[in-house]
Amino acid sequence: AAAAAAVLISVGSFALVPKITGPPMEPVAFSETSSGVEAEANLIDHTWGTETILVVSGLEDGETYELALRNENGTSVPSGAFIGTGDQPLECRMNAALLREDATGLEVRTTEGDLVIEADLPEKNPSQSAMSAPR
């Protein structure tokens, strides 16, 4: 009886643990990177804006960089800043107050404004956005 109770408790506990899934990620295809820079990025479409997960190496150690998304008018919407780590890869997660359906590009620049990384983003239909997902 004790063994049967232990099995029921362990089976029951598995049924109570929710399956954790993350939001869908959209890979970014970079069209331009500075020499020696390697980068990968994914976007996450949220109801409150767009999150960028950036993994990059080859940026000058100690130099500050700014990530921004571009809107359809070509205006840069800030996502945040980070410090380069040389050849060591760094991963950062940044957020822009720009819906994914309105984002047309991604760029990383030095604080002096020099372009280091750039990507044009494909058009996203508003019906595919997080805003149309049930809450």
Backbone torsions as a table, in degrees:
resi	resn	phi	psi	omega
1	ALA	NA	-40.5	179.6
2	ALA	-64.9	-39.6	179.6
3	ALA	-65.5	-40.8	178.9
4	ALA	-64.7	-39.5	178.3
5	ALA	-65.1	-39.6	179.1
6	ALA	-64.0	-40.2	178.5
7	VAL	-65.0	-44.6	179.1
8	LEU	-62.7	-39.7	179.4
9	ILE	-65.9	-44.4	-178.8
10	SER	-68.9	-39.0	176.9
11	VAL	-65.1	-43.4	179.3
12	GLY	-62.2	-36.9	-178.8
13	SER	-68.6	-32.2	176.8
14	PHE	-68.2	-34.9	-179.7
15	ALA	-70.1	-24.9	-178.3
16	LEU	-85.0	-16.3	-178.1
17	VAL	-81.6	117.4	-179.4
18	PRO	-70.4	147.2	174.6
19	LYS	-76.7	121.7	-177.6
20	ILE	-94.0	124.7	176.0
21	THR	-128.6	150.5	179.8
22	GLY	-97.6	170.3	177.4
23	PRO	-70.5	154.3	178.1
24	PRO	-64.9	140.0	179.2
25	MET	-109.6	142.4	179.5
26	GLU	-110.5	115.0	179.0
27	PRO	-66.6	147.8	179.3
28	VAL	-106.1	132.1	176.2
29	ALA	-101.3	109.8	-178.8
30	PHE	-75.9	134.1	178.6
31	SER	-95.6	-20.3	-179.1
32	GLU	-148.8	132.8	170.7
33	THR	-138.4	147.7	176.6
34	SER	-68.0	156.6	-179.9
35	SER	-55.3	132.5	177.7
36	GLY	83.4	-4.2	-179.3
37	VAL	-96.4	131.0	174.5
38	GLU	-118.7	134.1	-176.3
39	ALA	-147.1	146.6	170.9
40	GLU	-135.0	147.7	178.3
41	ALA	-149.4	154.6	173.2
42	ASN	-134.9	145.5	175.9
43	LEU	-107.8	146.6	173.3
44	ILE	-123.8	123.7	-178.5
45	ASP	-85.2	112.6	177.2
46	HIS	-110.8	163.3	177.6
47	THR	-69.4	-19.6	-177.3
48	TRP	-104.4	-2.3	-179.8
49	GLY	155.2	-160.4	-177.1
50	THR	-122.0	128.5	176.7
51	GLU	-98.0	137.6	176.0
52	THR	-116.4	127.8	171.9
53	ILE	-105.7	114.2	-174.8
54	LEU	-115.7	130.8	170.7
55	VAL	-119.3	121.8	-174.2
56	VAL	-144.9	146.7	172.4
57	SER	-140.4	162.6	179.3
58	GLY	93.1	5.3	176.7
59	LEU	-87.9	148.3	-175.8
60	GLU	-56.7	126.2	-179.1
61	ASP	-60.0	126.1	177.7
62	GLY	87.7	-11.3	179.3
63	GLU	-80.1	143.3	178.2
64	THR	-91.5	137.9	180.0
65	TYR	-127.0	150.3	-179.6
66	GLU	-121.9	131.2	177.4
67	LEU	-103.1	137.4	178.1
68	ALA	-144.3	153.5	169.7
69	LEU	-103.5	148.1	176.8
70	ARG	-100.8	142.1	175.2
71	ASN	-95.3	-179.2	-175.5
72	GLU	-64.8	-17.6	176.2
73	ASN	-88.8	-1.9	-177.8
74	GLY	86.3	3.5	179.2
75	THR	-78.4	135.7	177.9
76	SER	-82.7	131.7	176.9
77	VAL	-111.0	115.2	-175.1
78	PRO	-60.0	140.9	174.9
79	SER	-114.1	-22.6	-179.8
80	GLY	145.5	-179.4	-178.6
81	ALA	-133.9	158.0	178.7
82	PHE	-151.7	167.9	-178.5
83	ILE	-108.9	129.7	178.8
84	GLY	-62.3	150.1	-178.0
85	THR	-123.9	25.4	178.8
86	GLY	65.8	-133.0	-178.4
87	ASP	-78.4	-10.9	179.3
88	GLN	-77.0	126.8	179.0
89	PRO	-66.3	142.4	173.3
90	LEU	-124.9	148.7	176.5
91	GLU	-120.9	129.7	176.7
92	CYS	-137.3	150.0	178.4
93	ARG	-117.6	123.4	-176.5
94	MET	-131.5	155.7	-175.7
95	ASN	-128.0	138.3	176.3
96	ALA	-118.9	141.7	176.1
97	ALA	-81.8	61.0	179.9
98	LEU	-144.4	123.7	178.5
99	LEU	-64.9	146.3	-178.7
100	ARG	-58.0	-38.4	-179.4
101	GLU	-63.2	-18.8	179.8
102	ASP	-101.6	-4.2	-178.6
103	ALA	-88.1	129.9	-179.3
104	THR	-116.3	-10.9	-178.7
105	GLY	-162.5	164.6	177.4
106	LEU	-131.7	140.0	178.4
107	GLU	-146.5	148.3	171.8
108	VAL	-121.5	128.8	-179.1
109	ARG	-130.4	156.8	170.7
110	THR	-73.0	167.8	178.1
111	THR	-66.1	-17.8	175.3
112	GLU	-83.6	-5.6	177.6
113	GLY	96.9	3.1	179.3
114	ASP	-73.6	129.4	179.8
115	LEU	-72.4	129.3	-179.4
116	VAL	-112.9	-41.1	-178.7
117	ILE	-139.5	140.9	179.1
118	GLU	-147.3	146.1	174.6
119	ALA	-146.9	138.1	168.9
120	ASP	-90.3	135.0	-178.1
121	LEU	-99.3	140.9	177.5
122	PRO	-67.6	153.1	178.3
123	GLU	-64.7	139.0	177.9
124	LYS	-118.3	126.3	-180.0
125	ASN	-68.1	132.9	179.6
126	PRO	-55.0	-28.6	179.3
127	SER	-70.5	-14.4	178.0
128	GLN	-95.8	-0.9	-172.0
129	SER	-86.1	166.7	178.0
130	ALA	-63.5	-25.1	-179.9
131	MET	-64.6	-27.3	-178.5
132	SER	-90.2	-7.4	179.9
133	ALA	-74.3	147.8	178.2
134	PRO	-65.1	146.3	-179.0
135	ARG	-98.1	NA	NA
